[in-house]
């Protein structure tokens, strides 16, 4: 398995030349688990063909990455996958790129956004390996959506568990056009008046929902077993 973009970010390449950090076995386990959950997220989006970068056992993962440096390992795990979607009644090929970086600095994100734009990549799923996602990075991500490059940022620790499978997390899905029209008609509201959900919400990122999308949330009823309470939320930056 090899990356489709060997050493694509000059900023990261320069950093790799100044250090040769080696992941410990425990850190490699975190990387492997995060990678497996990334594949689950892609599958939930309807992207199941990730060859040659499919699911592997931990032992296979260790054999694959060997004792290479941090930069090389993150480069190996970079991949781009495709999915056919219908936009405005026209079927198009939508690309999603998975990137692994040390920290979510604005310069790194700018480099990734520029490359994504040139390659007609719509969604960029970024895993930050060594830091939290700070406010400047979140601000940049919100602005990048206006350029039609949609980021979903995750930390390595977030991806140790697929939160969408937790019994207390209700099912999130995209509302249909018919459902949105029904809400507007019944409650006499515009889309902007529907209650909001932030673009960095974990379930919004999981679905790669974009600002302006309306999500349907099904929560098991607390008073009527076997029934669901239905909520609608519009995604905002």
HELIX and SHEET records of a PDB file:
HELIX    1   1 UNK A   10  UNK A   17  1                                   8    
HELIX    2   2 UNK A   25  UNK A   44  1                                  20    
HELIX    3   3 UNK A   58  UNK A   65  1                                   8    
HELIX    4   4 UNK A   70  UNK A   77  1                                   8    
HELIX    5   5 UNK A  106  UNK A  118  1                                  13    
HELIX    6   6 UNK A  135  UNK A  144  1                                  10    
HELIX    7   7 UNK A  145  UNK A  147  5                                   3    
HELIX    8   8 UNK A  157  UNK A  160  5                                   4    
HELIX    9   9 UNK A  163  UNK A  165  5                                   3    
HELIX   10  10 UNK A  177  UNK A  187  1                                  11    
HELIX   11  11 UNK A  191  UNK A  193  5                                   3    
HELIX   12  12 UNK A  202  UNK A  207  1                                   6    
SHEET    1   A 4 UNK A  79  UNK A  87  0                                        
SHEET    2   A 4 UNK A  90  UNK A 101 -1                                        
SHEET    3   A 4 UNK A 123  UNK A 128  1                                        
SHEET    4   A 4 UNK A 150  UNK A 155  1                                        
SHEET    1   B 4 UNK A 171  UNK A 174  0                                        
SHEET    2   B 4 UNK A 214  UNK A 220 -1                                        
SHEET    3   B 4 UNK A 228  UNK A 236 -1                                        
SHEET    4   B 4 UNK A 196  UNK A 198  1                                        
END                                                                             
